């Protein structure tokens, strides 16, 4: 791996760490936690299986 690539990856990780530290300090901490929890709940709901009580379109209908 070239030195330029290593430096770029290091700067990206350091920038992410600084952003996370800034978001989780002071009065932004509660807002950030609420935002992350809300998005996590939305993501969980999108992956939950839907109720199979509806008609099953996978089975062919013969006439």
C-alpha positions in Angstrom: 0.0 0.0 0.0 1.4 3.4 -0.9 2.3 6.0 1.6 -0.3 8.4 0.1 -3.1 5.9 0.6 -2.1 5.3 4.2 -2.1 9.0 4.9 -5.5 9.4 3.3 -7.0 6.5 5.3 -5.4 7.9 8.5 -6.8 11.4 7.9 -10.3 9.9 7.2 -10.3 7.9 10.4 -9.0 10.9 12.4 -11.6 13.1 10.9 -14.4 10.7 11.8 -13.1 10.4 15.3 -13.1 14.2 15.7 -16.6 14.5 14.3 -17.9 11.8 16.7 -16.2 13.5 19.6 -17.7 16.9 18.6 -21.2 15.4 18.2 -21.1 13.7 21.6 -20.0 16.6 23.7 -22.1 19.4 25.3 -25.7 19.9 24.4 -25.3 18.1 21.1 -25.0 14.8 22.9 -28.7 14.3 23.6 -29.7 15.5 20.1 -27.2 13.1 18.5 -28.3 10.1 20.6 -32.0 10.8 19.8 -31.1 11.0 16.1 -29.1 7.8 16.1 -31.8 5.9 18.1 -34.6 7.1 15.8 -32.6 6.0 12.6 -31.8 2.7 14.2 -35.4 2.0 14.9 -36.4 2.9 11.3 -33.7 0.5 10.1 -34.9 -2.3 12.3 -38.5 -1.8 11.1 -37.4 -1.9 7.5 -35.8 -5.3 7.9 -38.6 -6.9 9.9 -40.6 -9.5 8.1 -44.1 -8.5 7.1 -47.1 -10.5 8.2 -47.8 -13.5 6.0 -51.6 -13.2 6.5 -51.9 -11.5 3.1 -52.3 -13.5 -0.1 -49.2 -15.3 -1.1 -48.2 -14.3 -4.6 -45.5 -17.0 -4.8 -47.9 -19.8 -5.4 -49.4 -20.1 -8.9 -53.1 -19.8 -9.4 -54.6 -22.4 -11.7 -57.8 -21.8 -13.6 
